[in-house]
Amino acid sequence: MGNITNTYLDEFIVLNTTNRTITLGDLVHVSVPPKQKIDLLKVPRVTKDKINQSVHLSQAIKSGLLKIVKKNPKKTKRIEKEQIIANAGDITDVENVVETDARSKSLIVTSPTASEELPFWLTENDIDLLEIVGLTDTGTLTFALESRNVSSAYTAGTSLLNSDLIASSSSVSSTSFSVSRISEDYWIVLTSSARSGSPTKLTISIKYQDVL
């Protein structure tokens, strides 16, 4: 896991370039408000060593969510952003880098059958799946979700779930996916393979977040 090993910064002011609050979980949960900047060294219990060792800060700057603002550029000849990115190349754990609200899309199918093939959502941005929930009014329906190219909505695509889900009146959910990231301009397609007990409504809810 990459770290910033050189602690040469005398000041560390960062600017949030997004419209969402950025939270750095490994810096005592430092939060940077949207489109605002803060001096990290003025946050209680945050030191230069902690700043330079923050994996979450490294990833946020690498991805462009935060930008370093130098109060006095003469203090160092090196560019802080380049230093951070150079040491962040092998980061694999970036949990809590971004604090963002989950969104959801819902679909209601009336009189669902055991052979549905319904493209119902064309993604507008790259997204990460968080949870899929299925619910029937009565009986059960076995369903799956696929992502498919925008030009081939009715051609078999990539399964999103590790296995088909069986929706019932007590609902079923999954947070485990064979593919969790879906690119922009891909269809999300509902398919079904089995039906029991004559359900008249199937509700699918997809919780997700946009990839920044």
C-alpha positions as CSV (number, residue, x, y, z in Angstrom):
1,M,0.0,0.0,0.0
2,G,1.5,3.3,-1.1
3,N,2.5,6.1,1.3
4,I,3.9,9.6,1.0
5,T,7.3,9.0,2.5
6,N,8.8,12.5,2.3
7,T,7.6,14.9,5.0
8,Y,8.8,18.2,3.5
9,L,5.6,20.2,3.5
10,D,5.4,23.2,5.8
11,E,1.8,24.0,4.8
12,F,-0.9,21.8,3.5
13,I,-3.9,23.5,2.2
14,V,-6.3,21.4,0.0
15,L,-9.2,22.5,-2.2
16,N,-12.3,20.3,-2.7
17,T,-12.9,20.5,-6.5
18,T,-16.3,18.6,-6.3
19,N,-19.8,19.4,-5.2
20,R,-19.7,16.9,-2.4
21,T,-18.0,16.8,1.0
22,I,-14.7,14.8,0.9
23,T,-14.0,12.8,4.0
24,L,-10.5,11.5,4.8
25,G,-11.1,8.6,7.2
26,D,-7.5,8.1,8.2
27,L,-7.0,11.7,9.2
28,V,-9.3,11.7,12.2
29,H,-12.2,11.9,9.7
30,V,-11.2,15.3,8.3
31,S,-14.0,16.6,6.0
32,V,-13.5,19.2,3.3
33,P,-16.7,21.0,2.3
34,P,-17.7,21.3,-1.4
35,K,-15.7,23.9,-3.4
36,Q,-13.9,25.0,-0.2
37,K,-10.3,24.7,1.0
38,I,-8.9,24.0,4.4
39,D,-5.4,24.0,6.0
40,L,-5.0,20.4,7.2
41,L,-2.3,21.5,9.7
42,K,-4.9,23.6,11.5
43,V,-7.1,20.6,12.2
44,P,-6.7,19.2,15.7
45,R,-4.6,16.1,16.0
46,V,-3.4,16.3,12.4
47,T,0.4,16.5,11.9
48,K,2.7,16.7,8.9
49,D,3.6,13.0,9.4
50,K,0.0,12.0,9.4
51,I,-0.7,14.0,6.3
52,N,2.2,12.5,4.4
53,Q,1.1,9.0,5.4
54,S,-2.6,9.4,4.6
55,V,-3.6,6.8,2.0
56,H,-7.0,8.4,1.7
57,L,-5.5,11.9,1.0
58,S,-3.2,10.3,-1.6
59,Q,-6.1,8.7,-3.5
60,A,-8.3,11.8,-3.3
61,I,-5.6,13.9,-4.9
62,K,-4.6,11.3,-7.4
63,S,-8.3,11.1,-8.6
64,G,-8.6,14.9,-8.7
65,L,-11.2,15.2,-5.9
66,L,-8.8,17.4,-3.9
67,K,-6.2,19.8,-5.1
68,I,-3.2,21.1,-3.2
69,V,-3.1,24.9,-2.8
70,K,0.4,26.2,-2.0
71,K,0.3,29.3,0.2
72,N,4.0,29.9,-0.4
73,P,5.4,28.1,-3.4
74,K,9.0,29.1,-2.6
75,K,9.1,26.7,0.4
76,T,9.7,23.8,-2.0
77,K,10.9,23.3,-5.5
78,R,9.0,20.1,-5.9
79,I,5.3,19.9,-6.8
80,E,3.3,18.4,-4.0
81,K,0.7,16.8,-6.2
82,E,3.3,15.0,-8.3
83,Q,5.0,13.7,-5.1
84,I,1.7,12.4,-3.7
85,I,0.6,10.7,-7.0
86,A,4.1,9.1,-7.4
87,N,3.7,7.4,-4.0
88,A,0.1,6.5,-4.4
89,G,0.4,4.2,-7.4
90,D,-0.2,0.9,-5.5
91,I,-3.1,2.0,-3.2
92,T,-5.7,-0.7,-3.0
93,D,-7.7,0.3,0.1
94,V,-9.4,3.6,-0.4
95,E,-12.4,3.1,1.9
96,N,-14.0,6.3,3.2
97,V,-12.1,8.6,0.8
98,V,-15.3,10.0,-0.4
99,E,-18.5,10.6,1.6
100,T,-21.3,10.5,-0.9
101,D,-25.0,9.8,-0.7
102,A,-26.2,6.6,-2.3
103,R,-28.8,6.9,-5.1
104,S,-31.4,4.4,-6.2
105,K,-33.3,3.3,-9.3
106,S,-36.5,1.3,-9.0
107,L,-38.5,-0.8,-11.5
108,I,-42.0,-2.3,-11.1
109,V,-43.0,-5.0,-13.5
110,T,-46.7,-6.0,-13.5
111,S,-47.7,-9.6,-14.3
112,P,-44.0,-10.7,-14.5
113,T,-43.3,-13.9,-16.4
114,A,-40.5,-16.5,-16.2
115,S,-39.0,-15.2,-19.4
116,E,-38.6,-11.4,-19.0
117,E,-35.9,-9.5,-20.9
118,L,-36.4,-5.8,-20.0
119,P,-33.8,-3.1,-20.6
120,F,-34.9,-0.5,-18.1
121,W,-32.0,1.8,-17.4
122,L,-29.4,3.4,-19.6
123,T,-26.6,4.6,-17.4
124,E,-25.8,8.3,-17.7
125,N,-22.5,8.1,-15.8
126,D,-20.1,5.4,-14.7
127,I,-21.6,3.9,-11.5
128,D,-20.7,1.5,-8.7
129,L,-23.4,-0.9,-7.5
130,L,-24.1,-1.0,-3.8
131,E,-27.1,-3.2,-3.3
132,I,-29.9,-4.9,-5.4
133,V,-33.2,-5.7,-3.8
134,G,-36.1,-7.7,-5.2
135,L,-39.7,-8.0,-3.9
136,T,-42.9,-9.6,-5.1
137,D,-46.5,-9.1,-3.9
138,T,-47.0,-12.8,-3.7
139,G,-45.3,-16.0,-4.9
140,T,-41.7,-15.9,-6.1
141,L,-39.8,-14.8,-9.2
142,T,-36.2,-15.8,-10.0
143,F,-34.4,-12.9,-11.7
144,A,-30.9,-11.7,-12.7
145,L,-29.5,-8.4,-14.0
146,E,-27.1,-7.8,-16.8
147,S,-25.2,-4.9,-18.3
148,R,-25.4,-4.7,-22.1
149,N,-23.9,-2.4,-24.7
150,V,-26.1,0.5,-25.7
151,S,-26.3,-0.8,-29.3
152,S,-27.2,-4.4,-28.3
153,A,-29.8,-4.2,-25.5
154,Y,-31.3,-7.6,-26.5
155,T,-28.1,-9.5,-26.9
156,A,-26.8,-11.4,-23.8
157,G,-24.4,-9.3,-21.8
158,T,-22.5,-9.4,-18.5
159,S,-24.1,-10.8,-15.5
160,L,-24.0,-8.4,-12.5
161,L,-24.9,-10.8,-9.8
162,N,-22.9,-13.8,-8.6
163,S,-26.1,-15.9,-8.8
164,D,-29.7,-15.4,-9.6
165,L,-32.0,-14.0,-6.9
166,I,-35.4,-15.3,-5.9
167,A,-37.7,-12.4,-5.1
168,S,-40.6,-13.0,-2.7
169,S,-43.0,-11.0,-0.5
170,S,-40.3,-10.9,2.2
171,S,-37.8,-9.5,-0.3
172,V,-34.3,-10.6,-1.2
173,S,-31.2,-8.5,-1.5
174,S,-27.5,-8.8,-2.4
175,T,-24.4,-6.7,-2.0
176,S,-22.2,-9.2,-3.7
177,F,-21.6,-8.7,-7.5
178,S,-19.7,-10.4,-10.2
179,V,-19.3,-7.0,-11.7
180,S,-19.9,-3.9,-9.6
181,R,-18.8,-1.1,-11.8
182,I,-20.8,-0.2,-14.9
183,S,-19.7,2.2,-17.6
184,E,-21.6,5.1,-19.0
185,D,-24.1,4.3,-21.7
186,Y,-24.7,0.7,-20.8
187,W,-28.2,-0.9,-20.4
188,I,-29.2,-2.5,-17.2
189,V,-31.4,-5.4,-18.2
190,L,-33.7,-7.5,-16.1
191,T,-34.1,-11.2,-17.0
192,S,-36.1,-13.9,-15.3
193,S,-36.0,-17.6,-15.4
194,A,-38.6,-19.1,-13.0
195,R,-42.0,-18.1,-11.5
196,S,-44.0,-19.7,-8.7
197,G,-47.2,-18.7,-6.9
198,S,-48.5,-16.3,-9.5
199,P,-46.9,-13.0,-8.5
200,T,-48.6,-10.0,-10.1
201,K,-45.9,-7.4,-9.2
202,L,-42.1,-7.5,-9.2
203,T,-40.2,-4.6,-7.7
204,I,-36.5,-4.2,-8.3
205,S,-34.5,-1.5,-6.5
206,I,-30.8,-0.8,-7.3
207,K,-28.7,1.3,-4.9
208,Y,-25.7,2.8,-6.5
209,Q,-23.3,5.8,-6.5
210,D,-21.8,7.8,-9.3
211,V,-18.1,7.3,-10.0
212,L,-16.5,10.7,-9.6
